[in-house]
């Protein structure tokens, strides 16, 4: 499998919009999962947790995951906080890649200034309990999509996508080609060309009108 640094370098050159342009079927988390911290961009392998109304599993995950891992919490979309300031600080100490919680997060006064990428469905002061172990490193659902342990999580200001480790390099390389093409079009627009000039719009519309499925 590609090294984490290599994948990180590839992702720095693109964004999630280009990834989605490459593959319309890529897993995209619900926009209900929102950025809570000061930094949006993350890339890393998923370390999964499933828990309901109890954050002990999340604490265990933070203390078990490896540097660069992204904690993915299947909290059942419940409006209860499964993490807060101390969890974010602990994740920073362990050099984790980020935390994504499909439930609540709290202590937003600190989290909003935190450089660790943190996402959650809700913000709430009500914390969960600590009486259930939760389940670690199992297939989960987060943000409406399936996430397996080791899946690659990529996030930026546009959203969060999930890719299988074997798929991520070709996705990112194709996304880079799209960004290069967009860059050339932007240069033409800056020189006064129209979108029609740059996109061959007339030919595309004509092909569709003639019934060509590929325009």
C-alpha positions as CSV (number, residue, x, y, z in Angstrom):
1,X,0.0,0.0,0.0
2,X,1.2,3.6,-0.7
3,X,2.9,5.4,2.2
4,X,0.8,7.9,4.1
5,X,3.2,10.7,3.2
6,X,2.9,9.9,-0.5
7,X,-0.9,10.0,-0.4
8,X,-0.8,13.2,1.6
9,X,1.5,14.8,-1.0
10,X,-0.9,13.7,-3.8
11,X,-3.9,15.1,-1.9
12,X,-2.3,18.5,-1.3
13,X,-2.3,19.1,-5.1
14,X,-6.1,18.5,-5.5
15,X,-9.4,18.8,-3.6
16,X,-12.5,16.7,-2.9
17,X,-14.4,18.4,-5.8
18,X,-11.9,17.0,-8.3
19,X,-12.0,13.6,-6.6
20,X,-15.8,13.6,-7.1
21,X,-15.4,14.7,-10.7
22,X,-13.3,11.6,-11.3
23,X,-15.7,9.2,-9.6
24,X,-19.4,10.1,-9.1
25,X,-19.8,7.0,-7.0
26,X,-17.2,7.9,-4.5
27,X,-18.5,7.8,-0.9
28,X,-19.3,11.4,0.3
29,X,-20.3,12.0,3.8
30,X,-23.5,13.9,4.5
31,X,-23.1,17.7,4.8
32,X,-24.8,17.2,8.2
33,X,-21.3,16.4,9.3
34,X,-19.8,19.8,9.7
35,X,-16.4,21.3,10.4
36,X,-16.0,22.5,14.0
37,X,-12.3,23.3,14.2
38,X,-9.9,25.8,12.6
39,X,-8.5,23.4,10.1
40,X,-10.6,21.5,7.5
41,X,-8.1,19.5,5.4
42,X,-7.2,16.0,6.5
43,X,-6.0,12.7,4.9
44,X,-5.4,9.5,6.7
45,X,-6.6,5.9,7.3
46,X,-9.8,5.4,9.3
47,X,-9.7,4.1,12.8
48,X,-13.4,3.2,13.4
49,X,-15.5,3.3,16.5
50,X,-19.1,2.4,17.1
51,X,-20.9,3.6,20.3
52,X,-24.3,4.8,21.4
53,X,-24.6,7.6,23.9
54,X,-21.3,6.6,25.6
55,X,-17.9,8.0,24.8
56,X,-15.6,5.4,26.4
57,X,-15.1,3.8,23.0
58,X,-13.9,7.1,21.5
59,X,-11.4,7.6,24.4
60,X,-10.1,4.1,23.8
61,X,-9.8,4.8,20.1
62,X,-7.8,8.0,20.6
63,X,-5.4,6.1,22.9
64,X,-5.1,3.1,20.6
65,X,-4.9,4.6,17.1
66,X,-1.6,5.2,15.4
67,X,-0.1,8.6,14.4
68,X,-2.0,10.0,11.3
69,X,-5.1,7.9,11.8
70,X,-8.5,9.6,11.5
71,X,-11.0,8.6,14.3
72,X,-14.3,7.8,12.7
73,X,-17.1,7.6,15.2
74,X,-20.4,5.9,14.4
75,X,-22.5,7.5,17.1
76,X,-25.9,6.7,15.5
77,X,-26.6,10.4,14.8
78,X,-27.5,10.9,18.4
79,X,-27.6,14.4,19.8
80,X,-25.1,13.7,22.7
81,X,-21.5,14.7,22.8
82,X,-19.1,11.8,22.4
83,X,-15.9,14.0,22.5
84,X,-14.8,17.4,23.6
85,X,-11.7,19.6,24.3
86,X,-9.8,17.0,26.2
87,X,-10.3,14.5,23.4
88,X,-9.0,17.0,20.9
89,X,-5.9,17.8,23.0
90,X,-5.3,14.1,23.5
91,X,-5.5,13.5,19.8
92,X,-3.0,16.3,19.1
93,X,-0.5,14.7,21.6
94,X,-0.8,11.4,19.8
95,X,-0.5,13.2,16.4
96,X,-3.7,11.8,15.0
97,X,-5.1,13.0,11.7
98,X,-8.5,14.1,12.8
99,X,-11.8,13.2,14.5
100,X,-15.1,12.8,12.7
101,X,-18.1,12.1,15.0
102,X,-21.6,11.2,13.7
103,X,-23.1,12.5,16.9
104,X,-22.3,15.5,19.1
105,X,-19.1,17.4,20.0
106,X,-18.7,19.9,22.8
107,X,-16.3,22.5,24.2
108,X,-16.5,24.4,20.9
109,X,-14.9,27.5,22.5
110,X,-11.6,25.6,22.4
111,X,-12.3,23.4,19.4
112,X,-13.0,26.3,17.1
113,X,-9.4,27.4,17.5
114,X,-7.9,23.9,17.3
115,X,-5.7,23.0,14.4
116,X,-6.7,19.3,14.5
117,X,-9.5,18.8,11.9
118,X,-12.7,18.0,13.9
119,X,-16.1,17.3,12.4
120,X,-19.4,16.4,14.0
121,X,-23.1,16.2,13.3
122,X,-24.2,18.2,16.4
123,X,-22.8,20.6,18.9
124,X,-24.2,20.0,22.4
125,X,-23.1,20.4,26.0
126,X,-24.6,17.1,27.0
127,X,-21.9,14.4,27.3
128,X,-22.5,10.7,27.0
129,X,-21.7,8.1,29.7
130,X,-18.6,6.0,30.2
131,X,-20.1,2.6,31.0
132,X,-19.8,0.8,27.6
133,X,-16.6,-0.2,25.9
134,X,-17.9,0.4,22.4
135,X,-16.5,-1.4,19.4
136,X,-13.3,-0.6,17.7
137,X,-12.0,-1.3,14.2
138,X,-15.2,-2.7,12.7
139,X,-17.1,-1.6,9.6
140,X,-19.3,1.4,10.6
141,X,-21.6,4.0,9.1
142,X,-20.6,7.7,9.4
143,X,-22.3,10.5,7.6
144,X,-24.5,8.1,5.8
145,X,-21.7,6.1,4.1
146,X,-19.9,2.9,5.0
147,X,-16.4,3.2,6.4
148,X,-14.1,0.2,6.9
149,X,-11.0,0.2,9.1
150,X,-8.1,1.4,7.0
151,X,-10.3,3.2,4.4
152,X,-8.7,6.5,3.4
153,X,-10.5,9.6,4.6
154,X,-10.0,12.9,2.7
155,X,-11.5,16.1,3.7
156,X,-11.4,19.8,3.0
157,X,-13.6,22.9,2.9
158,X,-16.0,21.2,0.4
159,X,-16.6,18.0,2.4
160,X,-15.4,14.5,3.3
161,X,-14.9,11.6,1.0
162,X,-14.0,8.0,1.7
163,X,-11.9,5.7,-0.5
164,X,-10.6,2.2,-0.4
165,X,-6.8,2.1,0.1
166,X,-6.4,0.4,-3.3
167,X,-8.5,3.1,-5.1
168,X,-7.0,6.2,-3.6
169,X,-3.9,6.6,-5.7
170,X,-5.6,6.4,-9.1
171,X,-8.3,8.7,-7.8
172,X,-5.8,11.3,-6.7
173,X,-3.8,11.0,-9.9
174,X,-6.9,11.5,-12.1
175,X,-8.0,14.4,-9.9
176,X,-4.6,16.0,-10.4
177,X,-5.2,15.8,-14.2
178,X,-8.5,17.5,-13.8
179,X,-7.0,20.3,-11.7
180,X,-4.3,20.7,-14.4
181,X,-7.0,21.0,-17.1
182,X,-9.0,23.5,-15.0
183,X,-5.8,25.5,-14.5
184,X,-5.4,25.8,-18.3
185,X,-9.0,26.8,-18.7
186,X,-8.6,29.5,-16.0
187,X,-5.6,30.9,-17.9
188,X,-7.7,31.1,-21.1
189,X,-10.6,32.8,-19.2
190,X,-8.1,35.3,-17.7
191,X,-7.0,36.1,-21.3
192,X,-10.6,36.8,-22.3
193,X,-11.8,33.5,-23.7
194,X,-15.3,32.4,-22.9
195,X,-16.5,29.2,-21.2
196,X,-17.9,28.2,-24.6
197,X,-14.4,28.6,-26.1
198,X,-12.8,26.6,-23.4
199,X,-15.3,23.8,-23.0
200,X,-16.4,23.2,-26.6
201,X,-19.9,23.9,-25.4
202,X,-21.5,24.1,-28.9
203,X,-20.1,20.7,-30.0
204,X,-21.2,19.1,-26.7
205,X,-24.8,20.4,-27.0
206,X,-25.0,19.5,-30.6
207,X,-23.9,15.9,-29.9
208,X,-26.5,15.6,-27.1
209,X,-29.2,16.9,-29.4
210,X,-28.2,14.2,-32.0
211,X,-28.7,11.6,-29.3
212,X,-25.1,10.8,-28.5
213,X,-24.9,9.7,-24.8
214,X,-21.4,11.0,-24.4
215,X,-22.0,14.5,-25.8
